[in-house]
């Protein structure tokens, strides 16, 4: 898998298998004179979709490696982590994300997360607020929010048909052409921001053994839920970034979340002319906003 300079691969065991993560454990981020310096942890969690992995944040998290111990995992079923052959459910990710944080972060931590995983993090924070210092989320959505359930869509129904689902994955998701088309038409606002490395990183993840299980669970809507039913319980200081041209979930959903719980959701920032993943499409802007948010959420 792709990993930035100065980052190394480590892993922990979860109840569903080995979860790989990337951390700044090598030069230039780790020097001999700094061995005894304990850095505050900062966690980056990727969203879901064909070929998703920690690569999604790899143009952002190195900018924080000098002052933080960055932890960027491939979630179970994605990237280099284990891919159990199972139909994944929401509780699988609520549990394994919590297990990762408990195993790697002895103190409350700031978590940066995107899309459906950001919605999972909100649910984990509602039940275990002691694990978190703050949340910075891009396009958090449960994909069944305010009664608009993605799993009832025609595509989700088609993908629920046995045999057809595997065929669609192998021919319509896990190919270079399919990934390029999805990024251009659905994920990015401007296709000229997509460069070959992005496509290759998604393709490598999508073609891992058993990668279809997590991806199809996501595409079928098995992982969808109505975040609006939970967000009022959030107490962790939270900032939200939302691409105006996010096709699956528009910024009006994020504003409704912020209105439900303005005490916790202190910042809502809409980015013009960007799609679902500003961290890939405009990484420098995303870095700047994260840096801007962190002190504001600490007060």
ROLODO-978579 format. One record per residue (C-alpha): x, z, y. Coordinates in pm, 1 decimal. Each point is the difference from the previous one (the first is absolute). Layout:
        xx        zz        yy
         X         Z         Y
...
This chain:
        xx        zz        yy
       0.0       0.0       0.0
     104.4     -51.9     361.8
     148.6     307.7     167.6
     171.5      33.6     337.1
     368.7      71.9      54.9
      85.7     365.9     -48.9
    -305.1      75.8    -214.7
      11.0      90.8    -365.3
    -260.1      21.2    -273.1
    -106.2     335.7    -142.5
    -302.5     110.9    -199.8
    -224.0     289.9     -93.5
    -240.5      47.4    -289.9
    -373.0      13.3      68.1
    -290.3      54.3    -237.7
     -29.0    -379.9     -32.1
     369.5     -75.8     -40.1
     316.6     -57.6     198.4
     -36.5     -65.6     372.5
     295.3    -172.7     162.9
      81.5      59.0     364.1
     261.4    -116.3     247.9
     195.5     236.4     219.5
     293.5     -13.6     241.3
     262.9     140.2    -232.6
     294.4    -231.2      65.1
     219.4    -127.5     283.0
     -52.9     -47.1     290.4
    -272.8     265.9      -4.4
     184.7     258.0    -210.5
     350.7      92.1     111.1
     228.9     266.5    -142.2
     -10.6     210.0     317.0
    -381.9       4.9     -18.1
     -38.3     117.3    -360.3
    -113.8     348.3      98.2
    -246.7    -118.1     263.6
    -359.8      30.4    -118.4
    -219.6    -270.5     147.4
    -374.0      26.6      38.4
    -187.2    -218.3    -249.1
    -203.9    -300.4     111.3
    -215.8    -178.3    -259.6
    -116.6    -363.8       7.4
    -278.5    -110.3    -238.3
     -94.4    -364.1     -58.2
    -350.0    -141.2     -31.8
    -154.1    -200.1    -284.9
     -28.4    -370.3     -78.5
     161.1    -252.2    -231.6
     372.7      71.0       7.4
      -8.6     309.5     219.5
     295.3     239.1      -5.7
     213.6     218.4     225.6
     142.4    -326.8     136.1
    -300.2      -1.5     233.8
     170.1     267.4     214.5
     360.7    -114.0     -51.4
      27.5    -159.2     346.8
    -111.0     328.3     158.9
     137.4     301.2    -184.6
     375.2     -72.7      45.5
     -53.9      60.0     372.7
     -61.6     367.5     -84.4
     285.5      47.1    -249.4
     244.8     152.2     247.8
    -217.0     301.8      79.3
    -232.0      32.6    -301.3
      22.3       3.0    -377.6
    -219.3    -301.7     -65.5
    -202.3     -14.9    -322.1
    -174.8    -328.6     -79.2
    -153.2     -13.6    -349.1
    -143.5    -280.6    -205.0
    -331.4     153.7    -102.5
     -92.5      13.6    -367.9
     -97.6    -346.9    -120.7
     198.1    -177.6     273.3
     356.4    -110.9      70.3
     266.8     161.6    -219.1
    -207.9     302.5     -97.7
    -166.5      25.8    -340.3
    -301.6    -220.5     -64.4
    -226.1     177.6    -249.6
    -246.3    -239.7    -164.6
    -321.0     161.3     125.3
    -292.2     -54.1     230.7
     109.1     197.1     304.9
    -238.5     228.5     184.5
      12.0     175.6     336.9
      99.2     333.0    -157.2
     308.2    -159.9    -157.7
     144.9     -62.0     345.2
    -122.3     319.7     161.2
     177.0     187.9    -280.5
     326.8    -196.1     -17.0
      44.2     -13.9     377.6
     -46.0     376.6      16.5
     245.4      44.3    -289.6
     257.4    -211.4     181.4
     -29.1     203.5     319.7
      18.4     332.2    -183.8
     308.7    -116.2    -193.4
     193.1    -143.1     294.5
    -111.9     182.5     314.2
      42.4     379.5       2.7
    -125.0      19.5     360.1
    -304.6    -155.8     169.9
      80.5    -365.2      58.6
     -97.2    -289.6     223.3
    -140.7    -284.0    -209.6
     -22.5    -359.5     117.8
    -242.2    -199.3    -215.9
    -202.8    -318.5       5.0
    -345.4    -134.8     -88.9
    -163.5     144.1    -314.4
     295.0     230.7     -65.9
     -42.2     137.8     352.7
    -359.9      79.9     -92.2
     123.4     176.2    -314.7
     240.9     204.5     211.4
    -287.6     115.2     220.4
    -181.1     125.3    -308.7
     311.1     178.5    -128.5
      52.8     158.3     342.1
    -360.7     121.8       8.8
      54.8     197.3    -322.0
     368.8      89.3      44.5
      67.6      28.8     374.8
     299.5     221.7     -72.0
     195.1    -306.0    -118.8
     -15.7    -181.9     331.9
     144.7      24.3     347.9
    -165.3    -315.0     136.1
    -132.5    -339.1    -109.5
      73.5    -341.6     149.9
    -224.6    -260.0    -159.4
     -38.5    -376.0      27.2
    -350.4    -132.3     -68.2
    -122.5     292.0    -215.3
    -314.4    -108.0    -184.0
    -170.1      85.4    -327.9
    -152.8    -349.6     -27.8
    -349.2     144.2     -50.5
     -21.7     157.3     342.6
    -336.0      66.9     165.3
    -177.8    -149.5    -301.9
     177.7    -338.0      13.8
     127.0      -2.4    -358.7
     261.0    -266.2     -79.3
     -65.2      38.3    -375.1
    -338.7    -169.6      47.9
     164.3    -319.7     129.2
     -19.8    -317.1    -208.3
     376.9     -13.3     -49.6
      12.3     360.4    -124.6
    -278.6     -77.0    -245.9
     180.5    -307.9    -133.3
     323.5     192.2     -46.2
    -192.8     259.8    -202.6
     -60.9    -252.1    -279.4
     240.9      56.6    -294.2
     250.7    -279.5     -74.9
     -87.8    -169.9     326.9
     160.7     291.2     183.9
     337.2     -50.5    -173.7
     -19.8    -374.5      51.4
     -71.5      42.1     370.8
     290.9     240.8      33.0
     253.4    -225.8    -170.3
    -109.5    -319.2     175.7
    -151.8     116.5     328.2
     189.1     314.6      98.9
     341.3      27.1    -165.6
     140.5    -337.6     104.8
     219.0     -92.3     293.7
    -263.0    -238.7     135.7
    -282.1     253.4     -29.3
     200.2     271.9     172.0
      98.5    -232.1     282.2
    -361.6    -111.4      44.9
    -131.0     357.2       3.6
     258.9     114.1     251.9
     -70.6    -296.4     225.8
    -378.6       5.3     -19.0
     -85.1     367.4     -45.0
     283.5     240.0      74.7
     186.6    -139.7     301.8
    -146.5    -110.4     331.5
     285.8    -247.7      56.1
     137.3    -183.2    -304.7
     331.2     -81.1     171.0
      82.7     371.9     -27.6
      17.4     -35.4    -379.5
     352.7     -67.5    -122.6
     115.7     -80.0    -356.3
     123.9     350.0     -83.9
    -349.9     143.8      46.7
    -146.9    -246.8    -247.9
     278.5      60.7    -253.4
     -39.3     379.7      24.3
    -374.4     -20.5     -61.4
      52.0    -245.3    -285.9
     258.2     218.9    -172.3
    -234.1     297.8       9.9
    -301.5    -205.1    -112.1
     186.2    -128.2    -305.9
     110.0     338.0    -136.0
    -127.2      74.1    -354.7
    -357.6     137.3      13.5
     -15.5     -50.3     377.9
    -346.0    -150.9     -42.7
    -160.8     333.3     -92.3
      35.5     170.7     338.8
     -56.2    -323.1     191.1
    -321.3     -84.3    -186.1
    -129.3     356.2      38.0
      46.2     -46.1     373.9
    -152.1    -349.3      13.7
    -301.5     105.4    -210.5
     -70.6     279.3     245.0
      63.8     281.7    -248.2
     209.7     178.2     263.8
    -246.2     -40.3     285.7
    -189.6     289.8     155.9
    -173.7      91.9     323.6
     262.6     170.9     215.7
    -264.0      93.7     258.6
    -130.0     262.0    -246.6
     333.6     184.4       5.7
     163.0     -55.4     336.2
    -187.6     280.2     177.5
     193.1     246.4    -221.6
     339.2    -118.9     125.6
     195.3     260.0     199.1
     350.2    -154.0      -2.0
     102.9    -155.6     335.8
     -39.4    -373.9     -48.0
      82.1    -321.6     183.1
    -144.5    -336.7    -100.5
     135.9    -351.2      56.9
    -239.9    -290.2     -55.9
      66.3    -372.8      14.0
    -276.7    -167.8     198.7
      -7.6    -295.9    -241.3
     -17.4     203.5    -319.9
    -241.0    -211.8    -204.5
    -114.0     248.9    -260.2
     -73.2     290.7     230.8
     -26.9     -52.4     372.8
     109.1     251.8     264.6
    -361.1     102.3      65.5
      14.3     192.0    -330.4
     306.5     189.3     119.4
    -170.0      87.8     326.3
    -298.2     138.4    -190.1
     236.7     216.6    -206.0
     163.3     127.4     317.8
    -340.1      85.5     148.5
     -98.4     197.0    -310.9
     308.0     222.9      24.6
     163.4     -19.7     339.5
     158.2     343.5     -46.5
     226.8    -126.7    -278.1
      21.7    -369.6      91.5
     177.0      38.2     331.4
     122.5    -357.6      47.8
    -156.1    -336.9     -73.0
     210.8    -302.2      92.5
    -123.1    -356.3     -46.2
     269.0    -270.8     -15.2
     -94.0    -343.2     126.6
      61.5    -312.6    -208.1
     107.3     178.1    -318.1
    -163.9      26.4    -340.1
     -17.3     250.4    -283.2
     370.0      96.8     -13.1
     159.9      40.4     343.3
     294.7     162.8    -177.2
      91.1    -343.0    -140.4
    -137.0    -223.8     271.6
     134.6     189.9     302.7
     239.6     262.2    -138.9
     172.6      74.4     331.6
    -333.2      74.2     166.9
    -101.7     217.3    -295.5
     327.5     194.7      22.7
     -57.0      57.6     370.2
    -352.8     127.5     -54.7
     106.4     236.0    -278.7
     270.8     142.7     226.9
    -255.9      35.6     278.3
    -255.5     169.1    -226.1
     225.9     259.0    -165.0
      55.5     233.1     298.9
    -362.3     -39.7     111.2
    -123.9     113.3    -343.5
     245.4     290.6      -9.6
    -156.4     177.5     298.7
